[in-house]
Amino acid sequence: MANTYTWKVGQCDRNLSDGMISTLHYTVNAATEDGVYSAGAYGSVGLEAAESDSMIAYDKVTEAQAISWAQAAIGGADKVAEIHAALDNQLTEKRTPTTGTGLPWSA
């Protein structure tokens, strides 16, 4: 089964003077193909200041662009793959648990 991953940016921190985004707060959600199990991760990443001639106006930034910036800033494709692998491991544990919790006297 192939898991699906959904990246979202929930918040952008910016400088009010020029609108430059300095920090992105993101989530990554993974779900099994059948939708039975899901897992998630979140993080924040700082961005390098853009050159003024290449800066996109704050109100023109799309979520897709912000996601690509977040993925690049956390370390690119290798780090994205690590996050996906960690979520895959969480989904595997949910599908086929190796640990459990509870109280033996209240069964």
N, C-alpha and C positions, 0 to 999 in steps of 0.2 A: 504494500500500500504506500502511496505517495502522500506525504503530509503537505499541507498548504501553510504558507506563512504570510501574515499581513502586517506590514509596517505602517505605523501612524506617528505623526508628530502632534503631540497634545499641547505643546506650548513653545513659543519662541520668546526668548529674552532679547531685548534690543536696546540700543542707545536712542533715546528720544531726540537727541540733537540731529542725528543724520539717518535714523531708521535702520542702521546696520544691526543685523542679527548677530548676537555674540554667543548665545547658548541655545541648543535645541534639546527638548525633552521628548523622548520617543518611547514607543512600546512596540514589541514584536509579539504577535500572537500566532501560535501554531495549532493546527487542528488535524486530526486524522481524516483520511479520505471519507470515511463513513460519518464523520461529525460527532462521534461518540465521545472522544477525548480531546481535551484542549490543554494548552500550557502557555505561559506567557513570561515575558521578560521586559524590563524597562531600564532606561538609563538616560543620562544627560551627557552632552558632549559640547565642548567649547569650539568655536569656529575661529579660524584665522581671519583677521580683518581683510576685507576685499579691497582691491584697488578701486579708487573712486570712479574711474572710467569704465570698469566692468561690473560695478555694483548694480544689483537689481533693486528697484524701489520696493520698500517694505510691502506696500499694498499690491504689488505685482508678483510677489513670490507665491508659487503654487506649493501645495503639499508634496507633490511629486518631486519638485526641485529640493525642498527641505529634506525629504527622505534621502535623496541622493547625496546631499551635503552631509547628513548625519552618517550615512554608511561610509562615505569617503573619510570623514573625520575620525571615525572609530578604528580605521585601519584597512578599509577597502574590502575587497571580495574575500580575503582570507579570514578576517574577523567576522564578517557576515556569515560565512560558512561555519565558523566556530559557534556562533550564537544559534544557528539552525541545528547544529549537531547537539548542542546542550538541550535544546527544546525537544529534539528527537528522543534523547535519552529520558527526559521527563515523560514523554508520551509512552515510551516502551515500558517504563516503570508503572504507569497507570494501567496499561493493557495487561501486563503480566507482573503484578507486584512481587517484590522479594522481601518486603518488610511489612509489618502490620502494627497496629496500636490497639489499646483497649485495656480492660481490667479483667484478669482471669476469674475473679470471684463474682462477676456480674454477668456471666454468660447465660 
